[in-house]
C-alpha cells in the first residue's frame, strides 16, 4: 500500500471516528462507558491524524518521519489503558477507577519519555523505518509491546466473558469482540515476523477497525440492555404506567399509558433526566432522596401521591433493577388507585351519615319521651334547656 493510499484509508478512518465521537456527544449522557469511549476515540484520532500527516508531509517537507510518531504515540500508548477501563465499566457498571489503577499509566508514560529521547540510547528503536520488515526494535519496545497486548488481551477476555455470561452462547457481540482483537494482533505479528511486507500504517488502520467493532458490539448489541431487563419485570408485574431510569437517573423507556396519563410526548422524555420533568407536587429533593434510597439499599420504596392537575391518586413504586447483583437502573410504577381512594371517601361519608342518622333518631326518641311529661314539671324544664343548648351549639 502506497503512502497516498494509506493516507486515504486513514483519512476515511479518522472521519468515521469523528462521526462516532459526535454521536456520543449528542447523546449528552454522563455514563462512564460513554466518557471512556469518547477518550478512546480521541486517542485514535490523535494517532490516525499524526500518521496521515506523516504520509503526506514527511517526504515533501523532508521531515524525519519518526517526529510524527512522537505525536502518534501519545494516542497509542494510552489506548490500551483506556480500553481496559472501558471493558471493566461495561461489565461492571459500578466499577470505579481507584488510585492503584494509576500504576497502569507508568509504562505508557515511560514509553513516551524513552521514545522522545530515542536518539540518545536507541532503547525504543535501533533503526526506525516506515516498513515493519526493515525496522529494528530496541529492548524497551518489547516491554512496551507486552504491556500493550497484555492489557488488550485482558480487556477482550473481560468483554468476551461478560458477553458469554449474558447470552449463554457465542453471540454476534462475542464474535465482534473476538474479531476486534484478532485482526490487529494477526496483522502486527505478521509484520513483525516478516511474514508479510507491511508499512507502519497497517497498525493504525487495523486498530481503527478494532475500535469500530468494539463500538458496534457495545452500543449496538448492549445499548438496550436496561430496557430488556425492565420489560421482563413489567411482564410479571401488573401496573398502569411506568418509567425506566438508567443508573444516572436518565429516562430510557416509558409506556403509552404514562404518556397518555401525564400528557407527555416520548421524544421529550427519552434520554432526559427524571429531574427535568414535572411530577406534580413531588419535589426534586424528595425524588432524589427516594432514588438514592433505592440505589443504596437495593430495595423497593412505595409512596402515595395525589396529582391535582389530573385529579388522580397514585401508589408510586420505585424498584431497583439489578444485573449480576449490581444496580443498573430504577423501575418506577405509577399504580392508579383513584377509584380505591374514592371508595374510601364514599365509605367514610356513608359511615358519617349513618352515625348522624342514629343520633337524630336517638334525639327524636328522647324528645317524644320528654314531650309526654307535664310542661311545668322539673324534667320538662331540664329537657327544654338541653334542647336550647344543642340548638345554640349547631348555630
C-alpha atoms as one frame of an Amber mdcrd trajectory, in Angstrom:
protein
   0.000   0.000   0.000   1.480   3.350  -1.058   1.725   6.384   1.193  -1.118
   8.104  -0.645  -3.478   5.123  -0.495  -2.592   4.629   3.189  -3.343   8.289
   3.832  -6.741   7.992   2.096  -7.694   4.940   4.178  -6.560   6.675   7.367
  -8.473   9.847   6.492 -11.633   7.785   5.997 -10.967   6.019   9.305 -10.489
   9.352  11.066 -13.747  10.691   9.627 -15.563   7.593  10.948 -14.040   8.135
  14.381 -15.063  11.802  14.430 -18.633  10.917  13.386 -18.933   8.291  16.120
 -17.478  10.653  18.713 -20.022  13.301  17.678 -22.751  10.690  18.063 -21.641
  10.059  21.645 -21.570  13.783  22.446 -25.102  14.249  21.084 -26.356  11.603
  23.491 -25.485  14.017  26.343 -25.053  11.065  28.642 -22.805  11.172  31.687
 -22.384   7.418  31.756 -18.801   6.354  32.386 -18.817   3.991  29.411 -19.682
   6.890  27.074 -16.987   9.136  28.552 -14.353   6.413  28.278 -15.274   5.613
  24.699 -15.056   9.303  23.876 -11.485   9.305  25.240 -10.684   6.175  23.207
 -11.940   7.887  20.052  -9.848  10.969  20.836  -6.702   8.857  21.262  -7.369
   7.073  17.968  -7.946  10.411  16.212  -4.578  11.687  17.529  -2.903   8.514
  16.287  -4.537   8.484  12.850  -4.096  12.215  12.273  -0.387  12.066  13.097
   0.132   9.169  10.703  -1.846  10.926   7.956   0.407  13.972   8.317   3.412
  11.648   8.222   2.170  10.101   4.961   1.555  13.442   3.302   4.276  15.710
   4.665   7.364  13.763   5.735   8.789  13.340   2.197   7.529  16.624   0.768
   8.933  18.708   3.619  11.913  16.420   4.216  10.958  15.833   7.874  12.216
  12.767   9.701   9.084  10.526   9.901   9.883   9.490  13.474   8.969  13.007
  14.628   5.375  12.344  13.613   5.496   9.168  15.692   6.327  11.300  18.706
   2.794  12.701  18.497   1.167   9.487  17.283   2.394   7.577  20.327   0.525
   9.953  22.635  -2.594   8.204  21.380  -1.002   4.771  21.002   0.439   4.242
  24.492  -2.661   5.300  26.432  -5.180   3.497  24.219  -4.836   0.023  25.866
  -5.230   1.515  29.345  -8.500   3.238  28.491  -9.743   0.188  26.618  -9.130
  -1.784  29.812 -11.132   0.747  31.836 -13.873   0.610  29.197 -14.124  -3.181
  29.438 -14.317  -3.019  33.243 -17.032  -0.349  33.279 -19.008  -2.195  30.598
 -19.010  -5.465  32.540 -19.330  -3.816  35.978 -21.393  -0.584  35.877 -20.327
   0.283  39.448 -16.618  -0.084  38.662 -14.590   2.872  39.920 -11.112   3.897
  38.825  -9.051   3.899  42.005  -5.633   5.265  42.916  -3.783   1.995  42.331
  -5.112   1.907  38.758  -2.798   4.846  38.055   0.059   2.321  38.011  -1.226
   1.242  34.598  -0.040   4.598  33.247   3.569   4.007  34.327   4.682   2.008
  31.252   2.865   4.315  28.761   4.428   7.468  30.242   7.850   5.826  30.436
   7.449   4.653  26.817   6.824   8.216  25.658   9.866   9.524  27.516  12.109
   6.786  26.087  10.719   7.310  22.562  11.246  11.091  22.709  14.853  10.558
  23.793  15.488   7.589  21.494  18.338   9.379  19.656  20.464   9.171  22.812
  20.044   5.476  23.690  18.108   3.616  20.921  16.111   1.709  23.548  12.879
   2.048  21.597  14.125   1.882  18.001  17.567   0.830  16.866  16.563   1.544
  13.300  13.303   3.336  12.517  11.676   2.657   9.158   8.240   3.077   7.609
   8.455  -0.597   6.647   7.941  -3.009   9.535  10.274  -5.510   7.837  13.179
  -3.034   7.953  12.512  -1.700  11.457  14.900  -2.846  14.195  13.355  -2.524
  17.632  15.194  -1.697  20.829  14.861  -3.741  24.067  12.309  -1.438  25.696
   9.975  -1.698  22.693   9.278  -5.330  23.621   8.443  -4.342  27.218   6.004
  -1.752  25.874   4.544  -4.292  23.396   3.998  -6.931  26.111   2.276  -4.355
  28.322   0.093  -3.164  25.434  -1.058  -6.551  24.185  -1.477  -7.915  27.700
  -3.897  -5.091  28.517  -5.696  -5.583  25.216  -5.961  -9.323  25.818  -7.307
  -8.815  29.375  -9.822  -6.259  28.078 -11.148  -8.572  25.382 -11.321 -11.522
  27.802 -13.390  -9.391  30.220 -15.724  -8.288  27.422 -16.000 -11.790  25.972
 -16.611 -13.389  29.361 -19.320 -10.845  30.118 -20.984 -11.337  26.731 -20.976
 -15.141  27.036 -22.391 -14.925  30.549 -25.289 -12.794  29.338 -26.190 -14.730
  26.207 -25.018 -18.229  27.304 -23.665 -18.784  23.786 -21.368 -17.380  21.095
 -23.432 -14.355  20.089 -22.834 -11.693  17.447 -21.489  -9.479  20.206 -18.992
 -12.166  21.272 -17.805 -12.648  17.696 -17.250  -8.913  17.290 -15.183  -8.845
  20.476 -13.059 -11.715  19.146 -12.587 -10.075  15.760 -11.687  -6.733  17.328
  -8.582  -8.184  18.976  -7.739 -10.879  16.399  -7.409  -8.507  13.434  -4.733
  -6.107  14.813  -2.812  -8.894  16.571  -2.534 -11.046  13.434  -1.585  -8.059
  11.267   1.119  -6.843  13.664   2.544 -10.306  14.326   2.685 -10.985  10.580
   4.527  -7.698  10.034   6.998  -8.122  12.906   7.815 -11.716  11.872   8.309
 -10.577   8.251   5.581 -12.919   7.061   4.034 -10.097   5.046   5.531  -6.843
   3.831   3.696  -4.137   5.725   4.225  -0.486   6.488   3.649   1.098   9.891
   0.365   2.427   8.507  -1.178  -1.048   8.782  -1.248  -0.793  12.585  -3.428
   2.337  12.981  -5.745   1.107  10.234  -6.221  -2.251  11.993  -6.731  -0.584
  15.373  -9.286   1.799  13.907 -11.205  -1.260  12.758 -10.850  -2.670  16.287
 -12.385   0.438  17.849 -15.260   0.461  15.350 -16.012  -3.227  16.061 -15.921
  -2.626  19.809 -18.208   0.376  19.430 -20.747  -1.667  17.461 -20.512  -4.599
  19.899 -21.093  -2.435  22.957 -23.543   0.191  21.762 -25.445  -1.776  19.138
 -25.855  -5.099  20.920 -25.944  -3.954  24.549 -27.331  -0.424  24.426 -30.849
  -1.648  25.180 -29.813  -3.989  27.988 -31.555  -1.899  30.650 -34.753  -1.792
  28.598 -34.704  -5.583  28.210 -34.487  -6.083  31.956 -37.284  -3.605  32.527
 -39.608  -5.341  30.042 -39.026  -8.665  31.744 -40.054  -7.141  35.066 -43.083
  -5.437  33.536 -44.345  -8.684  32.003 -44.563 -10.182  35.513 -45.948  -7.056
  37.191 -49.463  -5.628  36.911 -49.418  -1.832  36.809 -50.664   1.080  34.733
 -47.790   3.400  33.889 -44.035   3.054  34.214 -40.735   4.819  33.689 -37.353
   3.126  33.342 -34.284   5.041  34.531 -30.636   4.110  33.997 -28.037   4.326
  36.757 -27.743   8.083  36.195 -31.495   8.713  36.511 -31.920   9.302  32.765
 -35.237   8.082  31.312 -34.574   5.243  28.856 -38.089   3.840  28.472 -41.760
   4.507  29.222 -45.098   3.095  28.158 -48.063   4.512  26.313 -50.143   4.702
  29.486 -47.638   7.060  31.101 -47.573   9.326  28.055 -51.367   9.498  27.882
 -51.927   9.902  31.612 -49.327  12.604  32.206 -49.676  14.277  28.787 -46.077
  13.846  27.576 -44.535  13.099  24.213 -41.990  10.303  24.083 -39.299  12.424
  22.417 -39.447  14.901  25.313 -38.743  12.141  27.837 -36.257   9.655  26.406
 -32.621  10.371  27.390 -33.803  13.207  29.631 -33.170  13.419  33.371 -36.080
  12.443  35.608 -35.451  15.692  37.482 -36.270  17.719  34.358 -39.879  16.563
  34.156 -42.713  17.837  36.299 -44.168  15.185  38.583 -46.773  17.439  40.160
 -46.090  18.072  43.857 -43.134  15.669  44.180 -40.152  17.933  44.783 -36.790
  17.237  43.142 -35.165  16.875  46.565 -37.704  14.275  47.664 -37.357  12.399
  44.383 -33.558  12.401  44.608 -33.767  11.106  48.176 -36.084   8.281  47.114
 -33.894   7.283  44.152 -30.744   7.345  46.302 -32.526   5.169  48.854 -33.488
   2.616  46.194 -29.963   2.606  44.749 -28.248   2.297  48.134 -30.488  -0.333
  49.718 -31.438  -2.205  46.525 -34.989  -2.396  47.862 -38.441  -1.266  46.754
 -39.894   2.022  48.025 -43.595   2.943  47.848 -45.199   6.357  48.255 -48.804
   7.556  47.769 -49.422  10.851  45.972 -52.409  12.829  44.738 -51.877  14.557
  41.382 -54.220  17.535  41.419 -53.608  18.521  37.783 -55.130  15.270  36.541
 -57.219  14.562  39.668 -55.769  11.099  40.241 -54.285   9.176  43.150 -51.198
   7.004  42.547 -49.300   4.456  44.545 -45.767   5.001  43.205 -43.390   2.035
  43.430 -39.658   2.589  42.902 -37.849  -0.714  42.356 -34.120  -1.279  41.701
 -33.090  -3.185  38.564 -30.176  -5.496  39.228 -27.840  -7.166  36.777 -25.457
  -9.725  38.295 -26.406  -8.249  41.693 -25.280  -4.800  40.544 -27.598  -1.800
  40.344 -28.168  -0.716  36.724 -31.307   1.388  36.968 -34.678   2.061  38.568
 -38.151   0.972  37.531 -40.923   3.407  38.571 -44.534   2.159  38.547 -47.464
   4.541  38.817 -50.335   2.409  40.063 -53.658   4.236  39.657 -55.555   3.931
  42.960 -58.018   6.760  42.253 -61.096   4.523  42.387 -59.843   2.932  45.581
 -59.429   6.341  47.223 -62.881   7.429  46.041 -64.349   4.245  47.503 -62.648
   5.015  50.826 -64.113   8.516  50.828 -67.567   7.164  49.971 -67.394   4.591
  52.756 -66.303   7.285  55.212 -69.143   9.571  54.091 -71.665   6.725  54.455
 -70.384   5.942  57.950 -70.705   9.592  58.995 -74.222   9.737  57.542 -75.197
   6.570  59.415 -73.865   7.953  62.695 -75.781  11.209  62.164 -78.992   9.321
  61.388 -78.615   7.247  64.559 -78.014  10.393  66.600 -81.074  12.114  65.137
 -83.163   9.020  65.756 -81.960   8.998  69.341 -82.867  12.678  69.740 -86.324
  12.103  68.267 -86.999   9.229  70.667 -85.812  11.293  73.624 -87.866  14.297
  72.510 -91.026  12.163  72.312 -90.475  10.856  75.844 -89.843  14.304  77.305
 -92.782  15.823  75.446 -95.100  13.425  77.268 -94.052  14.933  80.582 -96.090
  17.768  82.184 -94.853  21.146  80.934 -94.479  22.593  84.409 -92.566  19.591
  85.694 -88.879  19.650  86.629 -87.994  17.012  83.994 -89.665  19.011  81.219
 -87.669  22.141  82.125 -84.358  20.254  82.070 -85.236  18.791  78.649 -86.103
  22.250  77.282 -82.797  23.752  78.495 -80.768  20.933  76.921 -82.569  21.359
  73.599 -81.790  25.094  73.569 -78.088  24.358  74.321 -77.914  21.861  71.441
 -79.560  24.343  69.122 -77.078  27.082  70.073 -74.134  24.744  69.517 -75.323
  23.989  65.979 -75.516  27.698  65.258
